[in-house]
Amino acid sequence: MAARDSRTPRTSGKSRTGGKPSASAKPRTSAKPRAATKPRTSAKSGKPHRDVRPPRHPAAAGKRPQHRGQRPPRRHEEAAPPPQDNLARISGVAAVAALFAMSPKRVMRLFFDERTKPMVAPYLAELGKARKPYRELPGDELARVAGTPMHGGVVALAQPRPVLTFDVGEAERWAMDGKPLLLLDGIGNPQNLGAIARTAAFFGLPRIVLSDHPGQAAPSDASYRIAEGGLEYINVYRCEGFAPALTRLRRTYRVVGTSAESGLPLSALRATGKPVALVLGNEEKGLPRATLDACDQVITLRGGGRVQSLNVSATAAILIQMLAAT
């Protein structure tokens, strides 16, 4: 039997369409015959292994293709992120205005609704220069960012102001300006803290001292919101060893505590001499015994008898106004 000439062109038994070869079709030629390759098989089943390749078109992979000429979103158009744990959520037009007036660099992001957009327009320009994001949001999404529906139409994510360490020696020098000193011992509701800070800022008090009471609230999102910007104008301190610190303060301040009963009348506040260090206690239990014993005087705000007492923030407003007037 004669050997086949390797130079003779090979023809396929079938056409590409699956039928018989056409008479006019030219046979494919190859300079060299291709080496036969065996299909890959699975080690377990022995069946041919399918070659699965990732899709090349982004739409096939479940991604939305970016059309030609479409720009990526700008920084200030980013979606509203979940609030970060180390940032305060400062809500309300007044609170955000005070924040930008006193510490604009603390603002990291700003979100607002359609109603407040004209009010925050100057802040947007400032954030744009600093390359910080901002965005207009619908009401439900703005409430999610603020953590409350009572956001007033604008929310700033900002670095909180630090709570400073109280030093009695420094406080003795404060007494030289003659202004009252406000101290809180066990105020547990952060909204009450914000309301007291708002009153203090309104009457020009520059400081609030928080005790080491385990129930004492610290500045929070709710405090910033209720303070309406007051916490931007007040330095907040924390005092360790509160009762001994009050004893030392008596050298330069007249330390006056408050009680729901059995205290002196308000006229005791009008005494001249040293400036007053006013101490307010817990909403339900009042001041601890150790704190009361460290005070020079204890006063009681008396009413008509139908209601036992006022909210501590209302009491603070009355007493601070009296101190500011004297």
C-alpha positions as CSV (number, residue, x, y, z in Angstrom):
1,M,0.0,0.0,0.0
2,A,1.4,3.4,-1.0
3,A,2.3,5.9,1.7
4,R,0.3,9.1,1.8
5,D,2.3,12.2,0.7
6,S,2.4,14.5,3.7
7,R,2.4,17.5,1.3
8,T,-1.0,16.6,-0.1
9,P,-3.6,19.0,1.3
10,R,-6.1,17.5,3.7
11,T,-9.8,18.1,3.4
12,S,-12.5,18.0,6.0
13,G,-15.2,15.4,5.6
14,K,-17.9,18.0,6.5
15,S,-18.4,21.6,5.9
16,R,-18.6,24.2,8.7
17,T,-22.4,24.2,8.4
18,G,-22.6,20.5,9.1
19,G,-23.6,19.4,5.6
20,K,-21.6,17.8,2.8
21,P,-18.6,19.6,1.5
22,S,-19.3,22.0,-1.3
23,A,-17.8,21.4,-4.7
24,S,-16.6,25.0,-4.9
25,A,-15.2,25.1,-1.4
26,K,-11.4,25.2,-1.4
27,P,-9.7,22.8,1.0
28,R,-7.7,24.4,3.8
29,T,-4.0,24.0,3.6
30,S,-1.4,24.0,6.3
31,A,2.3,24.3,6.0
32,K,2.7,21.9,8.9
33,P,0.0,19.6,10.3
34,R,-1.1,20.6,13.8
35,A,-0.3,18.3,16.6
36,A,-3.3,16.6,18.0
37,T,-4.2,17.9,21.5
38,K,-6.1,15.9,24.0
39,P,-9.0,17.5,25.9
40,R,-8.5,18.1,29.6
41,T,-10.4,15.6,31.7
42,S,-11.6,15.7,35.3
43,A,-9.6,13.6,37.7
44,K,-12.7,12.2,39.4
45,S,-15.2,11.6,36.6
46,G,-12.9,11.3,33.6
47,K,-15.2,13.5,31.6
48,P,-13.9,16.4,29.5
49,H,-13.3,19.5,31.6
50,R,-15.2,22.6,30.4
51,D,-13.0,25.7,30.0
52,V,-15.0,28.4,31.9
53,R,-13.7,31.8,31.3
54,P,-14.9,35.1,33.0
55,P,-17.2,37.2,30.8
56,R,-15.4,40.1,29.1
57,H,-18.4,42.5,28.9
58,P,-19.2,44.2,32.3
59,A,-22.9,43.8,31.7
60,A,-22.5,40.0,31.6
61,A,-20.8,40.1,35.0
62,G,-23.7,42.0,36.6
63,K,-22.0,45.3,36.4
64,R,-23.5,48.4,34.9
65,P,-21.3,49.5,32.0
66,Q,-20.0,53.0,32.0
67,H,-21.0,54.7,28.7
68,R,-18.6,56.8,26.8
69,G,-18.5,60.4,28.1
70,Q,-20.1,59.4,31.5
71,R,-18.1,60.9,34.4
72,P,-17.5,59.1,37.7
73,P,-19.4,60.6,40.7
74,R,-17.7,63.5,42.4
75,R,-16.7,63.4,46.0
76,H,-19.5,65.7,47.1
77,E,-22.0,63.5,45.4
78,E,-21.1,60.3,47.2
79,A,-23.9,58.2,48.8
80,A,-24.7,58.9,52.4
81,P,-22.4,56.7,54.5
82,P,-23.2,55.1,57.8
83,P,-22.0,57.5,60.6
84,Q,-18.5,56.7,61.9
85,D,-18.2,56.0,65.6
86,N,-15.6,58.7,66.2
87,L,-17.6,61.5,64.6
88,A,-20.4,63.5,66.2
89,R,-23.7,63.9,64.3
90,I,-24.5,67.6,64.8
91,S,-28.1,68.3,63.6
92,G,-30.1,71.5,63.1
93,V,-29.5,74.8,61.4
94,A,-28.4,76.7,64.5
95,A,-26.0,73.9,65.7
96,V,-24.4,73.6,62.3
97,A,-24.1,77.4,61.9
98,A,-22.3,77.6,65.3
99,L,-20.0,74.7,64.2
100,F,-18.9,76.4,61.0
101,A,-18.5,79.7,62.9
102,M,-16.2,78.3,65.6
103,S,-14.6,75.2,64.2
104,P,-15.2,74.6,60.4
105,K,-12.2,72.3,60.1
106,R,-13.9,69.8,62.4
107,V,-16.6,69.2,59.7
108,M,-15.9,66.0,57.7
109,R,-19.2,65.7,55.8
110,L,-22.4,67.6,55.4
111,F,-25.9,66.4,54.4
112,F,-29.0,68.5,53.9
113,D,-32.4,68.5,52.4
114,E,-34.0,70.7,49.7
115,R,-35.4,73.1,52.2
116,T,-32.1,74.0,53.9
117,K,-30.0,74.0,50.8
118,P,-30.1,77.8,50.4
119,M,-29.1,78.2,54.1
120,V,-26.1,75.9,53.9
121,A,-24.8,77.2,50.5
122,P,-21.9,79.2,52.1
123,Y,-20.8,76.0,53.9
124,L,-20.9,74.0,50.6
125,A,-18.4,76.4,49.0
126,E,-16.1,76.1,52.0
127,L,-16.3,72.3,52.0
128,G,-15.7,72.3,48.3
129,K,-12.4,74.2,48.7
130,A,-11.4,71.7,51.4
131,R,-12.3,68.8,49.1
132,K,-14.8,67.4,51.7
133,P,-18.0,65.7,50.5
134,Y,-21.5,67.0,50.9
135,R,-24.9,65.9,49.5
136,E,-28.6,66.8,49.3
137,L,-30.7,63.9,50.6
138,P,-34.4,63.0,50.9
139,G,-35.9,63.2,54.3
140,D,-35.9,59.5,55.1
141,E,-32.2,59.1,54.2
142,L,-31.3,62.2,56.1
143,A,-33.0,60.8,59.2
144,R,-30.9,57.7,58.8
145,V,-27.7,59.7,58.8
146,A,-28.8,61.9,61.7
147,G,-30.0,58.9,63.7
148,T,-33.3,60.8,64.4
149,P,-36.1,62.4,62.4
150,M,-35.6,65.6,64.5
151,H,-32.6,66.7,62.4
152,G,-33.9,70.1,61.3
153,G,-32.9,69.5,57.7
154,V,-29.1,69.5,58.0
155,V,-26.6,67.1,59.6
156,A,-22.8,67.6,59.9
157,L,-20.5,64.7,60.7
158,A,-17.8,66.4,62.7
159,Q,-15.0,65.7,65.1
160,P,-16.4,66.2,68.6
161,R,-14.9,68.8,70.8
162,P,-12.6,67.2,73.4
163,V,-13.7,67.0,77.1
164,L,-10.8,68.6,79.0
165,T,-9.4,67.6,82.4
166,F,-10.4,69.8,85.3
167,D,-7.7,71.3,87.4
168,V,-8.6,73.0,90.7
169,G,-5.5,75.3,90.5
170,E,-6.6,76.6,87.1
171,A,-10.2,77.0,88.4
172,E,-9.0,79.2,91.2
173,R,-7.6,81.6,88.5
174,W,-11.0,81.5,86.7
175,A,-12.6,83.0,89.8
176,M,-10.7,86.3,89.1
177,D,-13.1,87.1,86.2
178,G,-16.1,87.0,88.7
179,K,-18.3,84.7,86.5
180,P,-20.3,81.8,87.9
181,L,-18.9,78.3,87.5
182,L,-21.4,75.6,86.6
183,L,-20.9,72.0,87.8
184,L,-23.0,68.9,87.0
185,D,-23.0,65.9,89.2
186,G,-25.0,62.9,87.8
187,I,-27.1,64.6,85.1
188,G,-27.9,61.4,83.2
189,N,-30.0,62.6,80.3
190,P,-27.9,63.9,77.4
191,Q,-30.7,66.1,76.3
192,N,-30.7,67.8,79.7
193,L,-27.0,68.3,79.3
194,G,-27.6,70.0,75.9
195,A,-30.4,72.2,77.3
196,I,-28.2,73.3,80.2
197,A,-25.3,74.0,77.8
198,R,-27.6,76.1,75.7
199,T,-28.7,78.2,78.7
200,A,-25.1,78.6,79.9
201,A,-24.0,79.8,76.5
202,F,-27.0,82.2,76.2
203,F,-26.0,83.9,79.5
204,G,-22.3,83.9,78.7
205,L,-20.9,81.2,81.0
206,P,-17.7,79.9,79.4
207,R,-17.4,76.5,81.2
208,I,-19.2,73.5,82.4
209,V,-17.6,70.9,84.7
210,L,-18.8,67.3,84.7
211,S,-18.3,65.1,87.8
212,D,-16.9,61.6,87.8
213,H,-20.4,60.3,88.8
214,P,-21.0,57.0,87.0
215,G,-24.3,58.2,85.7
216,Q,-23.1,61.6,84.4
217,A,-23.8,62.1,80.7
218,A,-21.1,63.3,78.3
219,P,-21.7,65.4,75.2
220,S,-23.4,63.3,72.6
221,D,-25.4,63.6,69.3
222,A,-28.5,64.4,71.3
223,S,-26.6,67.0,73.5
224,Y,-25.3,68.8,70.4
225,R,-28.7,68.9,68.8
226,I,-30.6,70.2,71.9
227,A,-27.8,72.7,72.7
228,E,-28.5,74.5,69.4
229,G,-24.9,75.4,69.1
230,G,-24.3,76.1,72.7
231,L,-21.6,73.4,73.1
232,E,-19.5,75.2,70.5
233,Y,-19.1,78.2,72.8
234,I,-18.5,76.3,76.1
235,N,-15.5,74.4,77.3
236,V,-16.5,71.1,78.9
237,Y,-14.3,69.7,81.7
238,R,-14.4,66.4,83.6
239,C,-13.4,66.3,87.3
240,E,-12.0,63.2,89.0
241,G,-12.5,63.2,92.8
242,F,-15.5,65.6,92.7
243,A,-16.2,66.1,96.4
244,P,-12.6,66.8,97.4
245,A,-12.3,69.2,94.4
246,L,-15.4,71.1,95.7
247,T,-13.8,71.5,99.1
248,R,-10.7,73.1,97.5
249,L,-12.9,75.3,95.3
250,R,-14.4,76.9,98.4
251,R,-11.2,78.9,98.8
252,T,-12.1,81.0,95.8
253,Y,-15.8,80.2,95.1
254,R,-18.9,80.1,97.1
255,V,-20.0,76.5,96.3
256,V,-23.8,76.3,96.2
257,G,-25.6,73.0,95.8
258,T,-29.3,72.4,95.0
259,S,-31.9,70.2,96.6
260,A,-35.6,69.5,96.0
261,E,-36.3,70.2,99.7
262,S,-34.9,71.5,102.9
263,G,-32.6,74.1,101.3
264,L,-32.2,77.8,101.6
265,P,-34.4,80.2,99.6
266,L,-33.1,81.7,96.3
267,S,-32.3,84.9,98.0
268,A,-29.1,83.2,99.3
269,L,-27.7,83.4,95.8
270,R,-27.7,87.2,95.9
271,A,-25.1,87.4,98.6
272,T,-22.0,89.3,97.5
273,G,-18.4,88.3,97.8
274,K,-16.9,85.3,96.0
275,P,-18.3,84.2,92.7
276,V,-20.7,81.2,92.9
277,A,-19.9,77.7,91.8
278,L,-23.4,76.2,91.2
279,V,-23.8,72.4,91.5
280,L,-26.7,70.6,90.0
281,G,-27.5,66.9,90.6
282,N,-29.2,63.9,89.1
283,E,-32.7,64.2,87.7
284,E,-34.2,61.7,90.2
285,K,-31.9,61.4,93.2
286,G,-30.4,64.8,93.3
287,L,-26.9,65.4,94.6
288,P,-25.0,62.7,96.5
289,R,-24.5,63.2,100.2
290,A,-20.7,63.6,99.8
291,T,-21.3,66.4,97.3
292,L,-23.9,68.2,99.6
293,D,-21.5,68.0,102.5
294,A,-18.8,69.7,100.4
295,C,-20.9,72.7,99.6
296,D,-21.0,76.0,101.4
297,Q,-24.8,76.3,101.0
298,V,-27.7,74.3,99.6
299,I,-30.7,76.1,98.1
300,T,-34.2,74.9,97.1
301,L,-36.4,76.3,94.3
302,R,-39.9,76.3,95.7
303,G,-43.1,76.3,93.7
304,G,-46.8,76.4,94.4
305,G,-46.9,72.8,95.7
306,R,-48.9,71.2,92.9
307,V,-45.8,69.8,91.2
308,Q,-43.0,68.5,93.2
309,S,-40.1,70.0,91.2
310,L,-38.9,71.3,87.9
311,N,-36.8,69.5,85.3
312,V,-33.1,70.1,86.1
313,S,-32.6,72.0,82.9
314,A,-35.4,74.4,83.8
315,T,-34.0,74.8,87.3
316,A,-30.6,75.5,85.8
317,A,-32.1,78.2,83.5
318,I,-33.7,80.0,86.5
319,L,-30.6,79.9,88.7
320,I,-28.2,80.8,86.0
321,Q,-30.3,83.8,85.0
322,M,-30.3,85.0,88.7
323,L,-26.5,84.6,88.9
324,A,-26.0,86.4,85.6
325,A,-28.2,89.3,86.9
326,T,-26.1,89.7,90.0
